[in-house]
Structures are given as structure tokens and as C-alpha cells.
Amino acid sequence: MCAAVFDYNDNDFIMPFDNKMGMDSKGNLMRRLDDYVAMDMNSGQFHYTSPWLEDNDKDN
């Protein structure tokens, strides 16, 4: 499992399920688009985030 990602737009944390999807504390599904960008699947808005590292990046 990935580490929590900080969402700067909502001042909230996203808990990733895997390398591409996660959920914030309000229950909104978030899809990772890039290391620093996620899309709220409920509203379609883009959110700037802290680095969303993939599982193999944690080992380095």
C-alpha cells in the first residue's frame, strides 16, 4: 500500500488503494494523473498533491 498523499486544494489527505486510485477523508474517489496531480472522480476537478509515489519508488 502507498503512503498518504496530501491534497493542497482541499488541505486533506488521500489514502491510495493502489498506484492510480485513492480516497480522501470525505469519501471522494481520486484518480492519479501524474506524480503531483489527481482528479476528483466525483466533480472532475484537478487537485495538486504531494508526490504520489508508486510502490517500487519506496525502495529507493
C-alpha positions as semicolon CSV with decimal commas, in nm:
position;residue;x (nm);y (nm);z (nm)
1;M;0,000;0,000;0,000
2;C;0,116;0,352;-0,079
3;A;0,179;0,628;0,176
4;A;-0,080;0,904;0,224
5;V;-0,079;1,187;-0,030
6;F;-0,154;1,548;0,069
7;D;-0,415;1,732;-0,140
8;Y;-0,321;2,103;-0,145
9;N;-0,656;2,211;-0,292
10;D;-0,862;2,065;-0,006
11;N;-0,597;2,060;0,271
12;D;-0,683;1,693;0,307
13;F;-0,510;1,356;0,277
14;I;-0,571;1,096;0,008
15;M;-0,527;0,733;0,108
16;P;-0,425;0,543;-0,208
17;F;-0,569;0,198;-0,283
18;D;-0,301;0,134;-0,543
19;N;-0,078;0,337;-0,779
20;K;-0,372;0,500;-0,961
21;M;-0,673;0,537;-0,726
22;G;-0,734;0,665;-0,375
23;M;-0,998;0,816;-0,149
24;D;-0,991;1,130;0,064
25;S;-1,140;1,165;0,413
26;K;-1,470;1,291;0,267
27;G;-1,514;0,975;0,057
28;N;-1,426;1,133;-0,279
29;L;-1,254;0,899;-0,522
30;M;-0,932;1,045;-0,659
31;R;-0,751;0,921;-0,970
32;R;-0,379;0,987;-1,003
33;L;-0,292;1,156;-1,332
34;D;0,071;1,241;-1,256
35;D;0,305;1,243;-0,956
36;Y;0,163;1,581;-0,846
37;V;-0,189;1,586;-0,997
38;A;-0,504;1,390;-0,917
39;M;-0,858;1,420;-1,050
40;D;-1,163;1,412;-0,824
41;M;-1,381;1,146;-0,989
42;N;-1,699;1,300;-0,841
43;S;-1,652;1,657;-0,966
44;G;-1,392;1,620;-1,243
45;Q;-1,172;1,889;-1,083
46;F;-0,794;1,864;-1,085
47;H;-0,611;1,872;-0,750
48;Y;-0,246;1,946;-0,686
49;T;-0,090;1,694;-0,449
50;S;0,232;1,600;-0,277
51;P;0,427;1,332;-0,467
52;W;0,218;1,024;-0,533
53;L;0,491;0,763;-0,532
54;E;0,448;0,423;-0,691
55;D;0,514;0,112;-0,482
56;N;0,853;0,047;-0,645
57;D;0,966;0,407;-0,568
58;K;0,954;0,343;-0,190
59;D;1,251;0,104;-0,208
60;N;1,495;0,371;-0,330
